[in-house]
Amino acid sequence: MLWVSMANLNSARSLQAVTAVGYHRCGPGLYLQVASGGTKSWLFRYKSPVTAKQREMGLGALSLVSLAEARDRALECRKQLLVGLDPIDERVRRKRKQVLQQARTITFREAAEQCIASKKPEWKNIKHGNQWTNTLITYAFPVFGDLSISQLDTDLVLKAIEPIWLSKAETASRVRQRIETVWDWAQARQYVEGENPARLRGHLDKLLAKTAKVKRIKHHAALPYKQINEFMTALRGRRGSSVLALEFMILTAGRTGEVIGAKWSEIDLGTKVWTVPADRMKAGIAQRVPLCNRAMVILNSIQSSHNLDEHVFPGWRAETGLSSGAMLVLMRKMAFGHYTPHGFRSTFRDWAADEAHTFQNETIELALAHTIKNQAEAAYRRGDQLERRRELMDAWNNYIEVRE
């Protein structure tokens, strides 16, 4: 860089006349920087009182900031240095404070809506986003939705979740987690600062009862596998799309969402394989499902003149699948309402553990599309054992087949 004496740089005319690329001293710590393209801007050069390192702070372009203004700004910087403040750090602090002051107009509701919009791409389906929105609308917004996000504190969080902390423990836990996430999002945006008032560990857990000690996890009620013949007899005595869907779900050990969302484009009748796409699988990985003889009978019994985009088990309207509660309603009508459709996965699992001794646990877990939590075991898993699983599902079909 070229260093020029400040002697001739004391007027607007002299500054305009400078063309040499480099730093041109115009006062204590104040320099005019001329870039290779001819652009001119002000710099304040100083040694940081914190790190003792040389730093440069931009003060604006010459076209916008006059010599007098630049000298005033440099003087302010020197005053900060006298009291041990770093001018660049102080500017960052002031800017953050200004952003926080502006953020006081952003309500928790607005922050939540923006947070949800930013997270939607990572969610598997619209239903998850709706659950997020609905729980906040029901429990958080009435308490502090219209308050500034910066006003949210521990007392307000408790006011929202404490009434349901024990009576609706799972819901309360999700509401707290979502409030915590919205706060974290706002903090990342520099709308708020400080500790998250919805944090559980080391904070709310000191104020709220430990739900694990007062609640018991309620699993999906499962029909005992030795009663499956009785249930299947009753089921086959009925008609309707939900009847076929429920039997198909039992035969494939699938999940409700996987079955009601099934489309003909996923079914290969030739190879007897149903391929569930990744976006409908809990683990986010596509699953090939072998179809036993009875499952094929069900598919072939449905009208064959179908389009590939149509649902295998349509709802009231042809363009939609069954609702998520259709099979549960069916079971209630059958006087089996104390069990759940999802519970048949446990029915299958119990049968496999007690009766299917020729099949390894890995094959059974693959049939249930369970994620392997043990990373070492997962690393050694090879393939999806489609044909071995076909044998397993045929054995399950044989066991649950109605005996005349």
Buried (B, 14 or more C-beta within 10 A) or exposed (E): EEEBEBEEBEEEEBBEEBEEEBBBBBBBBBBBBBEEEEEBBBBBBBEBBEEEEEBBBEBBEBEEBBBEEBBEBBBBBBEBBEEEBBBBBBBEEEEEEEEBEEBBEBBBBBBBBBBBEEBEEEBBEEEEBEBBBEBBEEBBBEBBBEBBBBEBBBEBBBBBBBEBBEEBBEBBBBBBBBBBBBBBBBBEBBBBEEEBBBBBEEBBEEEBEEEEEEBEEEEEEBBEBEEBBEBBEBBEEBEEBBBBBBBBBBBBBBBBBBBBBBBBBBBEEEEBBBBBBEEBBEEEEBBBBBBBBBBBEBBEEBEEEBEEEBBBBBBEEEEEBBEEEBBBEBBEEBEBEEBBBBBBBBBBBBBBEEBBEEBEEBBBBBBBBBEBEEEEEEEEEEEBBEEBBBBBBBBBBEBBBBEE
